[in-house]
Amino acid sequence: MHIDIVFDTVCPWCFVGKRRFDRALKMRPSLHVNVQYRSFLLNPDLPPEGVDRREYLERKFGGPHQFDRIAEALLITGRGEGIEFDLNNIERTPNSANSHRLVRMAQARGCPDETVDLLFKSYFERGLDIGDVDVLLEIAEELGFEPNEAEKHLTGETDLNAVYTENARMHRLGITGVPCYIFNETRAIAGAQEPEILTRMLDMASAQETEQPTMQSNG
């Protein structure tokens, strides 16, 4: 089964969604799943160096106090998934394009799950600026990537256009919010859904896979 996960590395609900999706997969251990992470940029117009977090919250929510009220539900939900959000420790809101480039690099090397998880932890629990190439190189080193290869990838223009092109394609598909899960390119569901809902989607996609050859042979 092929599943596209449309996400942004700076989306807290995508972090929650990943934890729930991982739990859903554990509930269906017999399924063979191929997961492809798809880039979605919540803030595509941010400068490459990102912006001051306080300035960003002021512009988007009318200030940090307004955001604190919105974030309360997120913090409670996060704890339920083993996530210790430390939003007050975040000093900059990054442009996430570079972090998506690291995910693409990891995808080619067969370790996207670990990379996405570490990016989420680095940003939301450690408060690191995951738009900063030096920070990303440290994350790459922690993941065991070859340092020179990672540096060459992230300091040049490799995959940058691909990230923005994929973001545009996801918008053209009608995706307006993340996370969004697309099963076998036929069924989709958006939001940080509970594992029980995700397993239902897995079951429906799996049933469709088993029905299709029969339908074709009868035709």
Secondary structure, 3 states (H helix, E strand, C coil): CEEEEEECCCCHHHHHHHHHHHHHHHCCCCCCCEEEEEECCCCCCCCCCCEEHHHHHHHHHCCHHHHHHHHHHHHHHHHHCCCCCCHHHCCEECCCHHHHHHHHHHHHCCCHHHHHHHHHHHHHHCCCCCCCHHHHHHHHHHCCCCHHHHHHHHHCCCCHHHHHHHHHHHHHCCCCCCCEEEECCCEEEECCCCHHHHHHHHHHHHHHHHHHHHHHHHC
